[in-house]
Amino acid sequence: MRLRDVRGRDRALCVLYGTSALIGAAVMGTMAVTFVVRTADAGPGGVVAAFMRDATSTFASQFIYADLALTWAALGAYMIVEARRLNIRHVWAYIVGAPALALIASYGLFMLVRQLKIAAGVGPDDASAAVRTGDARPATVR
């Protein structure tokens, strides 16, 4: 299903998730490029070392870094469960994409794909599709 085919609440959620992914990718991408440019004279290994040093040098940065890592792990588990429930392929790419670009970008993109699947009525959860379409009949067992 494409966004142009989605209406109502599902469309609003898709726009919200897509916008958050795009803004997150733009902001975090800009910050990443700025960091690399400022530390480029250290070489590729030096850029990574400088990032890790900066990310863990103070208690405040350790706190934020640990919080993001734990959030990433929890969201990864959630994405795996939802991907299996709704038959979303390549969930690993969303999980690996979080530290590669930004958690907000990969999670926002995952949520967009998830909402498109829900809007299309895809997945084994026929009861939610019945509620959404107003069909009061119970889902059949397959």
N, C-alpha and C positions, 0 to 999 in steps of 0.2 A: 504494500500500500504506500502511496506517495502522500506527501503533506497536502497537496492540492485536493486530495480526495477525502481528507479528514475534516470533520465539522464539529462545532460546539466545544464542549469542555476538553475533548481529546485534542483538538486543534490548538486551543489556548495552552495546554500543557506542552505540546510539541514545540510551539513557538518559544515558550519559557525555557525549556531544556536546550533547544538549539541556540537560543540567544546566549544563555549562560555558557555553553560550550564555546561559542565563537568569541565572546568577550574574554572569557578565561584564557583561551588559546592566544588571543592577541596580547593581553596584558602580560601573561607569563612568558610568552615567546619574546616579547620586547625586553622583559627583565633578564631573560636568559642571554639574549644577544648582547645586551649591555654588559652583563657580567663577563662574558667571554671576551668582548672587545677590551674591557679594562684589564683583564688578566692574560691576554693573548701572548704577551712576551714570555710567559712562563712555559709555553708549549702545551700540547694537549694534556699530558699527564699533570702538568703544573696547574692547569685550569681546574681539573678534577680535584687535585689536592687542595687548592685554594678554596674551592667550594666546600669540601668536607671540613676543612679547618674553620671556615666562617660559620658553617651550619652547626658546629659543635663546640665552639670556643667559649661561649658564655652559657650560664644556666638558662637564661631566657631563650637563646637559640636552641639549646638542647630540648627545652620544654616544647617549643613549637615543632621542632623536627620530629620528636617522639610522638607528639599528638598527631601529626600528619601521617607518620608511618603506621600508627595503630588505626587511624581512620581508614587508611588505604587497605589495611588487612581486613577490617570489618566490611568495608564496601566491596572488597574482592569476594568475600564469602557471599554477600548479598547478591552480587552480580552473577555468581555461579548458580545459586539457587534459582534466581529469576530466569536466567538463560536456559536452564533445564526445563523449567515450568512452561516457558513460552517458546521454546525451540529457537533461541537466538544463537546463531552460529558465531564462532570465533571470539568467544568471550575472553579468551586469553589476551587478545589484542587490546581490549579495553583496560585490562588489569595491568599489562606491561606498559601501556600508554601513559598511565598515571605518573610514574617517576620519569618517564622519557620526556614528557611535555609538561603536563600539569594534571593534578587530580580533578580539578573543576572541568577541564576540557574533556578528559576521557569519561568521567562519570556523567557529565551532561550529555555527551554523545550516546552513551549507553542508555540513559533514561529516555532520550528521544527515540531510539530504536525500539525500546521496550514499549513506549506509549503507542508507537505505530503498530506494533504487534497486537497490543490490547485493542486498539481501535479496529483492527482488521478481524478481531475475534479469533486470532490464531492461538493455539495451545490447547492443552488438555483441560483447562479450566472452563468448561462449557457453561457452568453455572453463572460465572461473571458475565459472559457474553449474553446469556439469557436475561439477566437483570438489566444490562445496558440497552438491549433492544426491546425490552418490555415483554418478552416471551416468558410467561409464568410457568411453562411446562418444565418438569425436572429434566436434567441432562441425562442422556442415555449412557449406560455403562458399556464401555468398549472392551 
